[in-house]
Amino acid sequence: MGEYLVGPDGLRVEPVQLTPGSAHWIFARMVEPAARPGEVWYRVTRGGAAVGGGYFQLDQLQEIVNLADLRAPEQAGEESA
């Protein structure tokens, strides 16, 4: 997936597809043991540090950030990596 969005106060939201054995899979299962392969979760960081558990499903993400506040890096004045 690789693309990410930025939000207020340096928030970075990256969609990740869960693949068995990947780091994303391991961390998502630490948050939710019922996480399934192929699901898309959202890795959330601020200044490089995980926010909360670091991985969220869409409904959980909506509770911590207004999705309308998320922008592509170039729209937010940030260069994409």
Jmol script that loads the backbone (N, CA, C; Angstrom):
load data "model"
ATOM      1  N   MET A   1       0.844  -1.166   0.000  1.00  0.00           N
ATOM      2  CA  MET A   1       0.000   0.000   0.000  1.00  0.00           C
ATOM      3  C   MET A   1       0.895   1.235   0.000  1.00  0.00           C
ATOM      4  N   GLY A   2       1.641   1.465   1.049  1.00  0.00           N
ATOM      5  CA  GLY A   2       2.699   2.452   1.021  1.00  0.00           C
ATOM      6  C   GLY A   2       2.314   3.918   1.112  1.00  0.00           C
ATOM      7  N   GLU A   3       1.206   4.347   0.558  1.00  0.00           N
ATOM      8  CA  GLU A   3       0.822   5.753   0.633  1.00  0.00           C
ATOM      9  C   GLU A   3       0.363   6.087   2.041  1.00  0.00           C
ATOM     10  N   TYR A   4       0.464   7.329   2.411  1.00  0.00           N
ATOM     11  CA  TYR A   4       0.015   7.740   3.734  1.00  0.00           C
ATOM     12  C   TYR A   4      -0.602   9.120   3.658  1.00  0.00           C
ATOM     13  N   LEU A   5      -1.306   9.492   4.705  1.00  0.00           N
ATOM     14  CA  LEU A   5      -1.903  10.810   4.830  1.00  0.00           C
ATOM     15  C   LEU A   5      -1.352  11.464   6.086  1.00  0.00           C
ATOM     16  N   VAL A   6      -1.365  12.780   6.104  1.00  0.00           N
ATOM     17  CA  VAL A   6      -0.934  13.501   7.292  1.00  0.00           C
ATOM     18  C   VAL A   6      -2.106  14.281   7.857  1.00  0.00           C
ATOM     19  N   GLY A   7      -2.051  14.493   9.165  1.00  0.00           N
ATOM     20  CA  GLY A   7      -3.120  15.196   9.843  1.00  0.00           C
ATOM     21  C   GLY A   7      -2.568  16.243  10.785  1.00  0.00           C
ATOM     22  N   PRO A   8      -3.420  16.730  11.661  1.00  0.00           N
ATOM     23  CA  PRO A   8      -3.022  17.780  12.595  1.00  0.00           C
ATOM     24  C   PRO A   8      -1.877  17.339  13.507  1.00  0.00           C
ATOM     25  N   ASP A   9      -1.037  18.299  13.864  1.00  0.00           N
ATOM     26  CA  ASP A   9       0.035  18.082  14.843  1.00  0.00           C
ATOM     27  C   ASP A   9       0.985  16.953  14.468  1.00  0.00           C
ATOM     28  N   GLY A  10       1.286  16.816  13.181  1.00  0.00           N
ATOM     29  CA  GLY A  10       2.255  15.816  12.742  1.00  0.00           C
ATOM     30  C   GLY A  10       1.743  14.385  12.691  1.00  0.00           C
ATOM     31  N   LEU A  11       0.447  14.204  12.761  1.00  0.00           N
ATOM     32  CA  LEU A  11      -0.139  12.862  12.697  1.00  0.00           C
ATOM     33  C   LEU A  11       0.105  12.267  11.313  1.00  0.00           C
ATOM     34  N   ARG A  12       0.451  11.008  11.269  1.00  0.00           N
ATOM     35  CA  ARG A  12       0.670  10.305  10.003  1.00  0.00           C
ATOM     36  C   ARG A  12      -0.161   9.030  10.039  1.00  0.00           C
ATOM     37  N   VAL A  13      -0.981   8.824   9.008  1.00  0.00           N
ATOM     38  CA  VAL A  13      -1.877   7.670   8.920  1.00  0.00           C
ATOM     39  C   VAL A  13      -1.533   6.898   7.645  1.00  0.00           C
ATOM     40  N   GLU A  14      -1.132   5.643   7.835  1.00  0.00           N
ATOM     41  CA  GLU A  14      -0.721   4.806   6.712  1.00  0.00           C
ATOM     42  C   GLU A  14      -1.588   3.551   6.662  1.00  0.00           C
ATOM     43  N   PRO A  15      -2.320   3.330   5.553  1.00  0.00           N
ATOM     44  CA  PRO A  15      -3.079   2.090   5.443  1.00  0.00           C
ATOM     45  C   PRO A  15      -2.123   0.924   5.196  1.00  0.00           C
ATOM     46  N   VAL A  16      -2.363  -0.183   5.869  1.00  0.00           N
ATOM     47  CA  VAL A  16      -1.537  -1.378   5.686  1.00  0.00           C
ATOM     48  C   VAL A  16      -2.444  -2.586   5.545  1.00  0.00           C
ATOM     49  N   GLN A  17      -2.108  -3.449   4.612  1.00  0.00           N
ATOM     50  CA  GLN A  17      -2.875  -4.684   4.449  1.00  0.00           C
ATOM     51  C   GLN A  17      -2.177  -5.765   5.258  1.00  0.00           C
ATOM     52  N   LEU A  18      -2.949  -6.469   6.069  1.00  0.00           N
ATOM     53  CA  LEU A  18      -2.383  -7.486   6.945  1.00  0.00           C
ATOM     54  C   LEU A  18      -2.015  -8.743   6.156  1.00  0.00           C
ATOM     55  N   THR A  19      -0.772  -9.147   6.302  1.00  0.00           N
ATOM     56  CA  THR A  19      -0.239 -10.345   5.665  1.00  0.00           C
ATOM     57  C   THR A  19       0.356 -11.217   6.756  1.00  0.00           C
ATOM     58  N   PRO A  20      -0.036 -12.484   6.852  1.00  0.00           N
ATOM     59  CA  PRO A  20       0.497 -13.355   7.906  1.00  0.00           C
ATOM     60  C   PRO A  20       2.024 -13.309   7.959  1.00  0.00           C
ATOM     61  N   GLY A  21       2.546 -13.154   9.168  1.00  0.00           N
ATOM     62  CA  GLY A  21       3.981 -13.133   9.386  1.00  0.00           C
ATOM     63  C   GLY A  21       4.627 -11.763   9.281  1.00  0.00           C
ATOM     64  N   SER A  22       3.901 -10.769   8.739  1.00  0.00           N
ATOM     65  CA  SER A  22       4.481  -9.428   8.625  1.00  0.00           C
ATOM     66  C   SER A  22       4.424  -8.708   9.968  1.00  0.00           C
ATOM     67  N   ALA A  23       5.229  -7.679  10.112  1.00  0.00           N
ATOM     68  CA  ALA A  23       5.216  -6.878  11.345  1.00  0.00           C
ATOM     69  C   ALA A  23       3.837  -6.256  11.561  1.00  0.00           C
ATOM     70  N   HIS A  24       3.204  -5.798  10.471  1.00  0.00           N
ATOM     71  CA  HIS A  24       1.866  -5.209  10.597  1.00  0.00           C
ATOM     72  C   HIS A  24       0.889  -6.228  11.176  1.00  0.00           C
ATOM     73  N   TRP A  25       0.961  -7.453  10.692  1.00  0.00           N
ATOM     74  CA  TRP A  25       0.099  -8.542  11.174  1.00  0.00           C
ATOM     75  C   TRP A  25       0.318  -8.766  12.666  1.00  0.00           C
ATOM     76  N   ILE A  26       1.559  -8.851  13.062  1.00  0.00           N
ATOM     77  CA  ILE A  26       1.890  -9.117  14.466  1.00  0.00           C
ATOM     78  C   ILE A  26       1.365  -8.004  15.363  1.00  0.00           C
ATOM     79  N   PHE A  27       1.627  -6.749  14.992  1.00  0.00           N
ATOM     80  CA  PHE A  27       1.174  -5.637  15.829  1.00  0.00           C
ATOM     81  C   PHE A  27      -0.346  -5.519  15.851  1.00  0.00           C
ATOM     82  N   ALA A  28      -0.998  -5.699  14.704  1.00  0.00           N
ATOM     83  CA  ALA A  28      -2.467  -5.624  14.675  1.00  0.00           C
ATOM     84  C   ALA A  28      -3.072  -6.719  15.549  1.00  0.00           C
ATOM     85  N   ARG A  29      -2.482  -7.906  15.524  1.00  0.00           N
ATOM     86  CA  ARG A  29      -3.007  -9.006  16.353  1.00  0.00           C
ATOM     87  C   ARG A  29      -2.753  -8.769  17.830  1.00  0.00           C
ATOM     88  N   MET A  30      -1.753  -7.972  18.168  1.00  0.00           N
ATOM     89  CA  MET A  30      -1.551  -7.606  19.575  1.00  0.00           C
ATOM     90  C   MET A  30      -2.701  -6.705  20.038  1.00  0.00           C
ATOM     91  N   VAL A  31      -3.190  -5.864  19.141  1.00  0.00           N
ATOM     92  CA  VAL A  31      -4.308  -4.970  19.444  1.00  0.00           C
ATOM     93  C   VAL A  31      -5.623  -5.736  19.392  1.00  0.00           C
ATOM     94  N   GLU A  32      -5.775  -6.570  18.364  1.00  0.00           N
ATOM     95  CA  GLU A  32      -7.019  -7.323  18.152  1.00  0.00           C
ATOM     96  C   GLU A  32      -6.679  -8.732  17.666  1.00  0.00           C
ATOM     97  N   PRO A  33      -6.718  -9.718  18.564  1.00  0.00           N
ATOM     98  CA  PRO A  33      -6.361 -11.087  18.180  1.00  0.00           C
ATOM     99  C   PRO A  33      -7.199 -11.656  17.037  1.00  0.00           C
ATOM    100  N   ALA A  34      -8.373 -11.100  16.791  1.00  0.00           N
ATOM    101  CA  ALA A  34      -9.238 -11.598  15.716  1.00  0.00           C
ATOM    102  C   ALA A  34      -8.915 -10.971  14.353  1.00  0.00           C
ATOM    103  N   ALA A  35      -7.854 -10.162  14.260  1.00  0.00           N
ATOM    104  CA  ALA A  35      -7.481  -9.553  12.977  1.00  0.00           C
ATOM    105  C   ALA A  35      -7.243 -10.652  11.944  1.00  0.00           C
ATOM    106  N   ARG A  36      -7.687 -10.414  10.729  1.00  0.00           N
ATOM    107  CA  ARG A  36      -7.632 -11.431   9.677  1.00  0.00           C
ATOM    108  C   ARG A  36      -6.727 -11.001   8.520  1.00  0.00           C
ATOM    109  N   PRO A  37      -6.087 -11.970   7.869  1.00  0.00           N
ATOM    110  CA  PRO A  37      -5.279 -11.654   6.687  1.00  0.00           C
ATOM    111  C   PRO A  37      -6.118 -10.946   5.632  1.00  0.00           C
ATOM    112  N   GLY A  38      -5.512  -9.988   4.972  1.00  0.00           N
ATOM    113  CA  GLY A  38      -6.191  -9.249   3.916  1.00  0.00           C
ATOM    114  C   GLY A  38      -6.909  -8.009   4.393  1.00  0.00           C
ATOM    115  N   GLU A  39      -7.171  -7.900   5.691  1.00  0.00           N
ATOM    116  CA  GLU A  39      -7.827  -6.697   6.215  1.00  0.00           C
ATOM    117  C   GLU A  39      -6.889  -5.500   6.064  1.00  0.00           C
ATOM    118  N   VAL A  40      -7.489  -4.341   5.890  1.00  0.00           N
ATOM    119  CA  VAL A  40      -6.718  -3.104   5.862  1.00  0.00           C
ATOM    120  C   VAL A  40      -6.875  -2.429   7.218  1.00  0.00           C
ATOM    121  N   TRP A  41      -5.755  -2.183   7.866  1.00  0.00           N
ATOM    122  CA  TRP A  41      -5.703  -1.462   9.132  1.00  0.00           C
ATOM    123  C   TRP A  41      -4.940  -0.176   8.884  1.00  0.00           C
ATOM    124  N   TYR A  42      -4.894   0.676   9.893  1.00  0.00           N
ATOM    125  CA  TYR A  42      -4.239   1.967   9.749  1.00  0.00           C
ATOM    126  C   TYR A  42      -3.180   2.124  10.826  1.00  0.00           C
ATOM    127  N   ARG A  43      -1.937   2.310  10.382  1.00  0.00           N
ATOM    128  CA  ARG A  43      -0.818   2.543  11.294  1.00  0.00           C
ATOM    129  C   ARG A  43      -0.763   4.044  11.535  1.00  0.00           C
ATOM    130  N   VAL A  44      -0.822   4.437  12.814  1.00  0.00           N
ATOM    131  CA  VAL A  44      -0.896   5.849  13.157  1.00  0.00           C
ATOM    132  C   VAL A  44       0.306   6.221  14.020  1.00  0.00           C
ATOM    133  N   THR A  45       1.041   7.246  13.553  1.00  0.00           N
ATOM    134  CA  THR A  45       2.206   7.727  14.291  1.00  0.00           C
ATOM    135  C   THR A  45       2.175   9.245  14.374  1.00  0.00           C
ATOM    136  N   ARG A  46       2.929   9.752  15.318  1.00  0.00           N
ATOM    137  CA  ARG A  46       3.139  11.200  15.444  1.00  0.00           C
ATOM    138  C   ARG A  46       4.612  11.372  15.777  1.00  0.00           C
ATOM    139  N   GLY A  47       5.326  12.066  14.911  1.00  0.00           N
ATOM    140  CA  GLY A  47       6.756  12.252  15.127  1.00  0.00           C
ATOM    141  C   GLY A  47       7.517  10.933  15.166  1.00  0.00           C
ATOM    142  N   GLY A  48       7.037   9.935  14.450  1.00  0.00           N
ATOM    143  CA  GLY A  48       7.686   8.636  14.395  1.00  0.00           C
ATOM    144  C   GLY A  48       7.289   7.673  15.497  1.00  0.00           C
ATOM    145  N   ALA A  49       6.561   8.147  16.501  1.00  0.00           N
ATOM    146  CA  ALA A  49       6.138   7.286  17.617  1.00  0.00           C
ATOM    147  C   ALA A  49       4.687   6.855  17.423  1.00  0.00           C
ATOM    148  N   ALA A  50       4.408   5.611  17.779  1.00  0.00           N
ATOM    149  CA  ALA A  50       3.050   5.080  17.656  1.00  0.00           C
ATOM    150  C   ALA A  50       2.081   5.876  18.521  1.00  0.00           C
ATOM    151  N   VAL A  51       0.895   6.118  17.993  1.00  0.00           N
ATOM    152  CA  VAL A  51      -0.181   6.747  18.747  1.00  0.00           C
ATOM    153  C   VAL A  51      -1.040   5.626  19.299  1.00  0.00           C
ATOM    154  N   GLY A  52      -1.259   5.603  20.596  1.00  0.00           N
ATOM    155  CA  GLY A  52      -2.034   4.526  21.212  1.00  0.00           C
ATOM    156  C   GLY A  52      -1.369   3.192  20.930  1.00  0.00           C
ATOM    157  N   GLY A  53      -2.151   2.225  20.464  1.00  0.00           N
ATOM    158  CA  GLY A  53      -1.599   0.915  20.114  1.00  0.00           C
ATOM    159  C   GLY A  53      -0.894   0.919  18.774  1.00  0.00           C
ATOM    160  N   GLY A  54      -0.998   2.014  18.019  1.00  0.00           N
ATOM    161  CA  GLY A  54      -0.307   2.151  16.755  1.00  0.00           C
ATOM    162  C   GLY A  54      -1.084   1.667  15.547  1.00  0.00           C
ATOM    163  N   TYR A  55      -1.986   0.717  15.745  1.00  0.00           N
ATOM    164  CA  TYR A  55      -2.750   0.136  14.633  1.00  0.00           C
ATOM    165  C   TYR A  55      -4.233   0.204  14.958  1.00  0.00           C
ATOM    166  N   PHE A  56      -5.023   0.655  13.960  1.00  0.00           N
ATOM    167  CA  PHE A  56      -6.450   0.863  14.186  1.00  0.00           C
ATOM    168  C   PHE A  56      -7.248   0.393  12.985  1.00  0.00           C
ATOM    169  N   GLN A  57      -8.460  -0.072  13.244  1.00  0.00           N
ATOM    170  CA  GLN A  57      -9.426  -0.327  12.188  1.00  0.00           C
ATOM    171  C   GLN A  57     -10.089   1.015  11.885  1.00  0.00           C
ATOM    172  N   LEU A  58     -10.766   1.110  10.750  1.00  0.00           N
ATOM    173  CA  LEU A  58     -11.321   2.387  10.312  1.00  0.00           C
ATOM    174  C   LEU A  58     -12.244   3.010  11.354  1.00  0.00           C
ATOM    175  N   ASP A  59     -13.129   2.227  11.953  1.00  0.00           N
ATOM    176  CA  ASP A  59     -14.056   2.803  12.937  1.00  0.00           C
ATOM    177  C   ASP A  59     -13.304   3.357  14.145  1.00  0.00           C
ATOM    178  N   GLN A  60     -12.213   2.722  14.521  1.00  0.00           N
ATOM    179  CA  GLN A  60     -11.400   3.213  15.641  1.00  0.00           C
ATOM    180  C   GLN A  60     -10.640   4.479  15.228  1.00  0.00           C
ATOM    181  N   LEU A  61     -10.156   4.502  14.003  1.00  0.00           N
ATOM    182  CA  LEU A  61      -9.426   5.663  13.499  1.00  0.00           C
ATOM    183  C   LEU A  61     -10.310   6.901  13.529  1.00  0.00           C
ATOM    184  N   GLN A  62     -11.573   6.732  13.160  1.00  0.00           N
ATOM    185  CA  GLN A  62     -12.511   7.854  13.146  1.00  0.00           C
ATOM    186  C   GLN A  62     -12.732   8.431  14.536  1.00  0.00           C
ATOM    187  N   GLU A  63     -12.456   7.650  15.563  1.00  0.00           N
ATOM    188  CA  GLU A  63     -12.612   8.137  16.935  1.00  0.00           C
ATOM    189  C   GLU A  63     -11.439   9.001  17.383  1.00  0.00           C
ATOM    190  N   ILE A  64     -10.272   8.850  16.734  1.00  0.00           N
ATOM    191  CA  ILE A  64      -9.105   9.620  17.184  1.00  0.00           C
ATOM    192  C   ILE A  64      -8.756  10.785  16.269  1.00  0.00           C
ATOM    193  N   VAL A  65      -9.259  10.770  15.029  1.00  0.00           N
ATOM    194  CA  VAL A  65      -8.986  11.880  14.113  1.00  0.00           C
ATOM    195  C   VAL A  65     -10.188  12.080  13.189  1.00  0.00           C
ATOM    196  N   ASN A  66     -10.481  13.323  12.897  1.00  0.00           N
ATOM    197  CA  ASN A  66     -11.515  13.646  11.921  1.00  0.00           C
ATOM    198  C   ASN A  66     -10.922  13.335  10.544  1.00  0.00           C
ATOM    199  N   LEU A  67     -11.478  12.374   9.840  1.00  0.00           N
ATOM    200  CA  LEU A  67     -10.909  11.945   8.568  1.00  0.00           C
ATOM    201  C   LEU A  67     -10.839  13.086   7.552  1.00  0.00           C
ATOM    202  N   ALA A  68     -11.702  14.083   7.674  1.00  0.00           N
ATOM    203  CA  ALA A  68     -11.676  15.230   6.775  1.00  0.00           C
ATOM    204  C   ALA A  68     -10.426  16.085   6.983  1.00  0.00           C
ATOM    205  N   ASP A  69      -9.755  15.913   8.119  1.00  0.00           N
ATOM    206  CA  ASP A  69      -8.530  16.670   8.397  1.00  0.00           C
ATOM    207  C   ASP A  69      -7.283  16.036   7.795  1.00  0.00           C
ATOM    208  N   LEU A  70      -7.399  14.841   7.245  1.00  0.00           N
ATOM    209  CA  LEU A  70      -6.245  14.148   6.671  1.00  0.00           C
ATOM    210  C   LEU A  70      -5.998  14.645   5.254  1.00  0.00           C
ATOM    211  N   ARG A  71      -4.726  14.824   4.918  1.00  0.00           N
ATOM    212  CA  ARG A  71      -4.324  15.344   3.610  1.00  0.00           C
ATOM    213  C   ARG A  71      -3.168  14.516   3.048  1.00  0.00           C
ATOM    214  N   ALA A  72      -3.043  14.539   1.734  1.00  0.00           N
ATOM    215  CA  ALA A  72      -1.857  13.956   1.098  1.00  0.00           C
ATOM    216  C   ALA A  72      -0.653  14.780   1.537  1.00  0.00           C
ATOM    217  N   PRO A  73       0.514  14.156   1.666  1.00  0.00           N
ATOM    218  CA  PRO A  73       1.699  14.889   2.145  1.00  0.00           C
ATOM    219  C   PRO A  73       1.991  16.168   1.360  1.00  0.00           C
ATOM    220  N   GLU A  74       1.845  16.106   0.051  1.00  0.00           N
ATOM    221  CA  GLU A  74       2.143  17.300  -0.748  1.00  0.00           C
ATOM    222  C   GLU A  74       1.127  18.425  -0.515  1.00  0.00           C
ATOM    223  N   GLN A  75      -0.091  18.082  -0.127  1.00  0.00           N
ATOM    224  CA  GLN A  75      -1.105  19.106   0.185  1.00  0.00           C
ATOM    225  C   GLN A  75      -0.850  19.709   1.553  1.00  0.00           C
ATOM    226  N   ALA A  76      -0.133  18.991   2.385  1.00  0.00           N
ATOM    227  CA  ALA A  76       0.133  19.460   3.746  1.00  0.00           C
ATOM    228  C   ALA A  76       1.520  20.102   3.850  1.00  0.00           C
ATOM    229  N   GLY A  77       2.199  20.261   2.703  1.00  0.00           N
ATOM    230  CA  GLY A  77       3.511  20.874   2.716  1.00  0.00           C
ATOM    231  C   GLY A  77       4.617  19.935   3.187  1.00  0.00           C
ATOM    232  N   GLU A  78       4.411  18.641   3.025  1.00  0.00           N
ATOM    233  CA  GLU A  78       5.392  17.635   3.438  1.00  0.00           C
ATOM    234  C   GLU A  78       5.788  16.834   2.213  1.00  0.00           C
ATOM    235  N   GLU A  79       7.059  16.475   2.131  1.00  0.00           N
ATOM    236  CA  GLU A  79       7.497  15.627   1.027  1.00  0.00           C
ATOM    237  C   GLU A  79       7.228  14.174   1.393  1.00  0.00           C
ATOM    238  N   SER A  80       6.716  13.400   0.429  1.00  0.00           N
ATOM    239  CA  SER A  80       6.454  11.995   0.707  1.00  0.00           C
ATOM    240  C   SER A  80       7.755  11.213   0.700  1.00  0.00           C
ATOM    241  N   ALA A  81       7.759  10.135   1.495  1.00  0.00           N
ATOM    242  CA  ALA A  81       8.979   9.325   1.590  1.00  0.00           C
ATOM    243  C   ALA A  81       9.006   8.263   0.530  1.00  0.00           C
TER     244      ALA A  81
END
end "model"
wireframe off; spacefill off
backbone 0.3
color backbone group
